[in-house]
């Protein structure tokens, strides 16, 4: 499972902010960030990179005054 959920985002966070954060930490992603109010989704190339993103970002990285949460995205039917 390579799709990530990125939560606890400030309303002012943009896809460019997230792309810069991933680039700064040298975490690759595929495609574009799907932005919603307060959260976003993105794909990683494989599960290893997804786990590295979770470990690097979740609760540790702050964007626009809020610590972001990163976890595997779970389809609605499986929640």
Buried (B, 14 or more C-beta within 10 A) or exposed (E): EBBBBBBBBEEEBBEEBBBEBBEEEEBEBEEEBBBEEEBBBBBBEEEEBBBBBBEBBBEEBEBEEBEBBBBBBEEEEEE
